[in-house]
Amino acid sequence: MGKTQARLKRKRRVRAKIFGTKNRPRLSVFRSNKYIYAQVVNDDERKTLLSSSTKKVKSSSKMNKTQIATLVGEELAKKAKTKKINKLVFDRGGYRYHGRVKALAEGARKGGLEF
């Protein structure tokens, strides 16, 4: 089994336990080698409520990927606050809660989201 297949297997295992509702949507994370993406999803209606990524966030060239991931989390928190979303369920998407995934989560918490 390759790396991608193992991650997808872990993702399915995590998603079996995590479900986003209207009152408490799911914060889903996808990490590529170059970018990190996050979206808030209502699984009841199967709709993405809002999203953010490194492509949308303005950052200086001297920042590393982990610092940029923190900015993505903060940006997502700002957008969520405007839509009156305060509580979320965090979906790490098969990745370890470490590095960029952890930085994004901490940035969202710093912006005022609870999970």
N, CA, C and O of each residue as an XYZ file, in Angstrom:
460
protein
N       0.852     -1.175      0.000
C       0.000      0.000      0.000
C       0.899      1.241      0.000
O       1.834      1.342      0.795
N       0.604      2.178     -0.900
C       1.395      3.394     -1.002
C       0.967      4.439      0.014
O       0.011      4.243      0.765
N       1.694      5.558      0.027
C       1.399      6.632      0.978
C       0.003      7.204      0.800
O      -0.715      7.432      1.773
N      -0.378      7.436     -0.459
C      -1.679      8.035     -0.726
C      -2.808      7.104     -0.320
O      -3.794      7.547      0.269
N      -2.678      5.828     -0.627
C      -3.708      4.868     -0.256
C      -3.834      4.760      1.265
O      -4.940      4.632      1.789
N      -2.715      4.811      1.965
C      -2.736      4.733      3.425
C      -3.429      5.966      4.010
O      -4.203      5.854      4.961
N      -3.147      7.148      3.435
C      -3.795      8.377      3.918
C      -5.301      8.322      3.667
O      -6.088      8.713      4.529
N      -5.702      7.844      2.501
C      -7.124      7.754      2.186
C      -7.834      6.750      3.100
O      -8.991      6.951      3.471
N      -7.138      5.675      3.457
C      -7.702      4.701      4.387
C      -7.898      5.337      5.767
O      -8.935      5.146      6.401
N      -6.894      6.093      6.228
C      -7.020      6.805      7.506
C      -8.136      7.839      7.438
O      -8.883      8.017      8.400
N      -8.250      8.525      6.291
C      -9.290      9.542      6.110
C     -10.679      8.919      6.254
O     -11.549      9.480      6.921
N     -10.884      7.759      5.628
C     -12.179      7.082      5.739
C     -12.468      6.689      7.188
O     -13.607      6.781      7.647
N     -11.443      6.257      7.894
C     -11.611      5.861      9.290
C     -11.973      7.067     10.159
O     -12.821      6.964     11.045
N     -11.330      8.210      9.905
C     -11.621      9.437     10.659
C     -13.026      9.938     10.329
O     -13.777     10.328     11.224
N     -13.380      9.925      9.041
C     -14.671     10.456      8.600
C     -15.846      9.597      9.065
O     -16.975     10.084      9.121
N     -15.605      8.343      9.396
C     -16.674      7.492      9.901
C     -17.146      7.969     11.268
O     -18.280      7.705     11.668
N     -16.271      8.673     11.983
C     -16.582      9.124     13.341
C     -16.984     10.594     13.402
O     -17.606     11.019     14.376
N     -16.642     11.381     12.376
C     -16.849     12.831     12.406
C     -17.939     13.211     11.414
O     -17.926     12.780     10.261
N     -18.889     14.027     11.884
C     -19.992     14.459     11.025
C     -20.329     15.901     11.358
O     -20.518     16.240     12.526
N     -20.405     16.754     10.342
C     -20.721     18.157     10.544
C     -22.202     18.424     10.370
O     -22.823     17.916      9.436
N     -22.772     19.220     11.267
C     -24.188     19.574     11.200
C     -24.325     21.075     10.973
O     -23.330     21.789     10.855
N     -25.566     21.543     10.914
C     -25.804     22.972     10.720
C     -25.281     23.769     11.910
O     -24.687     24.833     11.734
N     -25.499     23.259     13.116
C     -25.063     23.953     14.333
C     -23.568     23.836     14.572
O     -22.950     24.734     15.144
N     -22.990     22.732     14.134
C     -21.564     22.480     14.350
C     -20.961     21.866     13.087
O     -20.799     20.648     13.010
N     -20.624     22.706     12.087
C     -20.084     22.165     10.837
C     -18.676     21.595     10.996
O     -18.026     21.773     12.026
N     -18.228     20.910      9.956
C     -16.936     20.227      9.961
C     -15.885     21.086      9.267
O     -16.118     21.592      8.169
N     -14.731     21.249      9.905
C     -13.590     21.941      9.306
C     -12.682     20.880      8.704
O     -11.996     20.152      9.422
N     -12.686     20.801      7.376
C     -11.932     19.776      6.656
C     -10.620     20.361      6.134
O     -10.595     21.484      5.628
N      -9.540     19.604      6.256
C      -8.211     20.069      5.850
C      -7.668     19.167      4.755
O      -7.756     17.942      4.846
N      -7.099     19.784      3.709
C      -6.360     19.039      2.691
C      -4.992     19.694      2.557
O      -4.881     20.915      2.456
N      -3.966     18.873      2.559
C      -2.595     19.366      2.504
C      -1.901     18.774      1.288
O      -1.826     17.554      1.141
N      -1.396     19.634      0.421
C      -0.564     19.157     -0.676
C       0.877     19.530     -0.341
O       1.141     20.109      0.713
N       1.800     19.204     -1.224
C       3.194     19.550     -0.954
C       3.410     21.058     -0.937
O       4.264     21.561     -0.206
N       2.634     21.778     -1.745
C       2.849     23.211     -1.916
C       1.844     24.068     -1.156
O       2.207     25.125     -0.641
N       0.585     23.634     -1.076
C      -0.485     24.436     -0.497
C      -1.196     23.695      0.628
O      -0.994     22.498      0.834
N      -2.036     24.439      1.355
C      -2.943     23.821      2.325
C      -4.308     24.451      2.129
O      -4.424     25.667      1.976
N      -5.335     23.622      2.135
C      -6.705     24.070      1.908
C      -7.551     23.697      3.112
O      -7.342     22.651      3.725
N      -8.514     24.557      3.453
C      -9.440     24.258      4.535
C     -10.827     24.699      4.106
O     -10.993     25.743      3.477
N     -11.820     23.894      4.452
C     -13.187     24.292      4.153
C     -14.112     23.868      5.281
O     -13.886     22.859      5.949
N     -15.158     24.658      5.478
C     -16.166     24.378      6.490
C     -17.371     23.799      5.765
O     -17.921     24.420      4.856
N     -17.781     22.585      6.182
C     -18.789     21.829      5.456
C     -19.958     21.468      6.370
O     -19.765     21.056      7.513
N     -21.179     21.631      5.845
C     -22.379     21.136      6.507
C     -22.714     19.800      5.851
O     -23.172     19.776      4.709
N     -22.495     18.699      6.548
C     -22.689     17.368      5.969
C     -24.162     17.006      5.838
O     -24.510     16.154      5.020
N     -25.045     17.639      6.630
C     -26.479     17.368      6.499
C     -26.976     17.761      5.114
O     -27.701     17.003      4.469
N     -26.585     18.943      4.661
C     -27.019     19.453      3.361
C     -25.982     19.213      2.262
O     -26.220     19.535      1.098
N     -24.842     18.653      2.631
C     -23.734     18.409      1.705
C     -23.307     19.689      0.994
O     -23.164     19.719     -0.229
N     -23.105     20.748      1.783
C     -22.708     22.037      1.213
C     -21.464     22.568      1.901
O     -21.293     22.431      3.112
N     -20.595     23.180      1.096
C     -19.441     23.880      1.637
C     -19.886     25.287      1.997
O     -20.368     26.028      1.141
N     -19.728     25.655      3.257
C     -20.175     26.966      3.722
C     -19.147     28.049      3.416
O     -19.506     29.154      3.010
N     -17.867     27.731      3.612
C     -16.797     28.671      3.290
C     -15.489     27.929      3.184
O     -15.361     26.794      3.642
N     -14.505     28.591      2.566
C     -13.212     27.932      2.383
C     -12.101     28.962      2.404
O     -12.337     30.163      2.277
N     -10.885     28.466      2.567
C      -9.698     29.307      2.544
C      -8.514     28.432      2.151
O      -8.529     27.220      2.365
N      -7.498     29.048      1.580
C      -6.308     28.297      1.207
C      -5.105     29.226      1.160
O      -5.237     30.442      1.296
N      -3.935     28.640      0.968
C      -2.728     29.448      0.874
C      -2.740     30.298     -0.380
O      -2.049     31.315     -0.444
N      -3.511     29.900     -1.373
C      -3.608     30.684     -2.604
C      -4.359     31.988     -2.378
O      -4.105     32.978     -3.064
N      -5.294     31.994     -1.408
C      -6.126     33.168     -1.155
C      -5.535     34.110     -0.105
O      -5.912     35.280     -0.039
N      -4.618     33.609      0.709
C      -4.067     34.393      1.815
C      -2.828     35.148      1.352
O      -1.947     34.583      0.704
N      -2.776     36.415      1.688
C      -1.600     37.227      1.359
C      -0.519     36.958      2.407
O      -0.759     37.080      3.608
N       0.662     36.593      1.938
C       1.756     36.313      2.862
C       3.053     36.852      2.272
O       3.179     37.034      1.062
N       4.008     37.101      3.155
C       5.300     37.582      2.671
C       6.142     36.393      2.211
O       5.883     35.250      2.589
N       7.136     36.675      1.403
C       7.954     35.593      0.848
C       8.883     34.970      1.881
O       9.447     33.902      1.641
N       9.049     35.623      3.025
C       9.966     35.094      4.037
C       9.290     34.138      5.010
O       9.943     33.621      5.916
N       7.993     33.893      4.841
C       7.280     32.993      5.739
C       7.420     31.555      5.249
O       7.469     31.297      4.047
N       7.485     30.623      6.201
C       7.504     29.217      5.801
C       6.067     28.677      5.726
O       5.117     29.382      6.068
N       5.916     27.437      5.282
C       4.589     26.866      5.055
C       3.763     26.772      6.335
O       2.545     26.945      6.302
N       4.415     26.501      7.452
C       3.711     26.380      8.719
C       3.139     27.723      9.147
O       2.005     27.789      9.621
N       3.899     28.781      8.989
C       3.413     30.121      9.341
C       2.261     30.532      8.433
O       1.306     31.162      8.886
N       2.347     30.183      7.170
C       1.265     30.498      6.234
C       0.005     29.709      6.589
O      -1.104     30.227      6.461
N       0.168     28.456      7.037
C      -0.978     27.642      7.448
C      -1.697     28.292      8.633
O      -2.923     28.226      8.720
N      -0.949     28.916      9.541
C      -1.555     29.633     10.654
C      -2.402     30.790     10.140
O      -3.502     31.032     10.637
N      -1.885     31.504      9.139
C      -2.645     32.607      8.538
C      -3.930     32.103      7.874
O      -4.965     32.765      7.943
N      -3.863     30.946      7.240
C      -5.049     30.361      6.608
C      -6.107     30.071      7.671
O      -7.289     30.340      7.460
N      -5.687     29.525      8.809
C      -6.613     29.252      9.912
C      -7.252     30.525     10.448
O      -8.449     30.547     10.734
N      -6.459     31.585     10.585
C      -6.988     32.859     11.077
C      -7.968     33.468     10.078
O      -9.003     34.009     10.468
N      -7.643     33.380      8.796
C      -8.519     33.897      7.738
C      -9.851     33.139      7.727
O     -10.915     33.739      7.577
N      -9.778     31.828      7.887
C     -10.983     31.013      7.928
C     -11.842     31.386      9.138
O     -13.069     31.425      9.041
N     -11.203     31.656     10.270
C     -11.928     32.051     11.475
C     -12.655     33.384     11.262
O     -13.790     33.548     11.711
N     -12.011     34.326     10.586
C     -12.663     35.612     10.292
C     -13.910     35.409      9.441
O     -14.964     35.982      9.716
N     -13.773     34.577      8.393
C     -14.917     34.305      7.516
C     -16.041     33.615      8.285
O     -17.216     33.925      8.085
N     -15.679     32.679      9.165
C     -16.678     31.949      9.948
C     -17.410     32.885     10.901
O     -18.617     32.748     11.100
N     -16.692     33.831     11.488
C     -17.312     34.782     12.407
C     -18.361     35.634     11.690
O     -19.407     35.940     12.262
N     -18.083     36.017     10.435
C     -19.056     36.811      9.683
C     -20.326     36.017      9.391
O     -21.406     36.592      9.254
N     -20.190     34.674      9.296
C     -21.363     33.817      9.067
C     -21.924     33.272     10.382
O     -22.763     32.372     10.376
N     -21.460     33.819     11.506
C     -21.924     33.445     12.845
C     -21.692     31.970     13.161
O     -22.534     31.316     13.776
N     -20.534     31.450     12.730
C     -20.133     30.083     13.055
C     -19.045     30.176     14.122
O     -17.988     30.762     13.887
N     -19.304     29.597     15.293
C     -18.338     29.656     16.388
C     -17.765     28.284     16.747
O     -16.598     28.172     17.120
N     -18.591     27.244     16.633
C     -18.163     25.903     17.024
C     -18.073     25.009     15.798
O     -18.954     25.019     14.939
N     -17.000     24.239     15.732
C     -16.742     23.351     14.602
C     -16.335     21.975     15.098
O     -16.042     21.779     16.278
N     -16.324     21.028     14.167
C     -15.730     19.710     14.382
C     -14.511     19.666     13.474
O     -14.635     19.946     12.282
N     -13.340     19.326     13.995
C     -12.108     19.352     13.212
C     -11.878     18.009     12.546
O     -11.865     16.969     13.205
N     -11.695     18.040     11.223
C     -11.423     16.837     10.426
C     -10.020     16.973      9.846
O      -9.797     17.755      8.923
N      -9.081     16.212     10.389
C      -7.688     16.335      9.956
C      -7.427     15.632      8.630
O      -6.338     15.756      8.070
N      -8.404     14.901      8.126
C      -8.325     14.321      6.793
C      -7.284     13.245      6.604
O      -6.736     13.129      5.508
N      -6.979     12.450      7.617
C      -6.005     11.378      7.471
C      -4.575     11.807      7.721
O      -3.670     10.973      7.712
N      -4.353     13.100      7.944
C      -3.008     13.588      8.246
C      -2.798     13.558      9.755
O      -3.759     13.610     10.522
N      -1.545     13.475     10.175
C      -1.239     13.549     11.602
C      -1.506     14.959     12.090
O      -1.303     15.919     11.346
N      -1.956     15.100     13.327
C      -2.184     16.412     13.918
C      -0.813     16.947     14.331
O      -0.418     16.865     15.494
N      -0.095     17.503     13.337
C       1.291     17.880     13.524
C       1.664     18.837     12.405
O       1.103     18.740     11.313
N       2.565     19.732     12.631
C       3.067     20.603     11.571
C       2.038     21.570     11.041
O       1.439     22.333     11.799
N       1.829     21.538      9.709
C       0.929     22.495      9.061
C      -0.526     22.295      9.456
O      -1.267     23.270      9.579
N      -0.950     21.048      9.658
C      -2.329     20.781     10.054
C      -2.579     21.359     11.455
O      -3.613     21.980     11.702
N      -1.641     21.150     12.346
C      -1.756     21.687     13.700
C      -1.710     23.210     13.681
O      -2.456     23.854     14.419
N      -0.854     23.797     12.856
C      -0.742     25.252     12.755
C      -2.048     25.858     12.251
O      -2.475     26.900     12.746
N      -2.685     25.221     11.277
C      -3.966     25.707     10.774
C      -5.020     25.666     11.882
O      -5.785     26.617     12.048
N      -5.061     24.575     12.633
C      -6.029     24.439     13.723
C      -5.791     25.494     14.802
O      -6.740     26.088     15.314
N      -4.524     25.725     15.143
C      -4.220     26.722     16.167
C      -4.538     28.134     15.680
O      -4.960     28.980     16.468
N      -4.338     28.393     14.384
C      -4.708     29.684     13.817
C      -6.204     29.911     13.877
O      -6.654     31.023     14.155
N      -6.984     28.862     13.617
C      -8.441     28.970     13.699
C      -8.883     29.202     15.137
O      -9.801     29.983     15.392
N      -8.229     28.522     16.074
C      -8.560     28.733     17.496
C      -8.197     30.154     17.925
O      -8.930     30.792     18.680
N      -7.067     30.633     17.436
C      -6.622     31.990     17.752
C      -7.620     33.022     17.216
O      -7.811     34.081     17.812
N      -8.253     32.695     16.081
C      -9.271     33.574     15.495
C     -10.611     33.515     16.211
O     -11.510     34.298     15.906
N     -10.757     32.591     17.163
C     -11.970     32.552     17.972
C     -12.885     31.358     17.746
O     -13.986     31.323     18.295
N     -12.465     30.388     16.959
C     -13.300     29.195     16.746
C     -13.048     28.169     17.829
O     -11.948     28.079     18.375
N     -14.088     27.390     18.137
C     -13.980     26.347     19.160
C     -14.157     24.979     18.517
O     -15.099     24.759     17.756
N     -13.237     24.055     18.829
C     -13.386     22.649     18.444
C     -12.514     21.790     19.293
O     -12.497     20.570     19.124
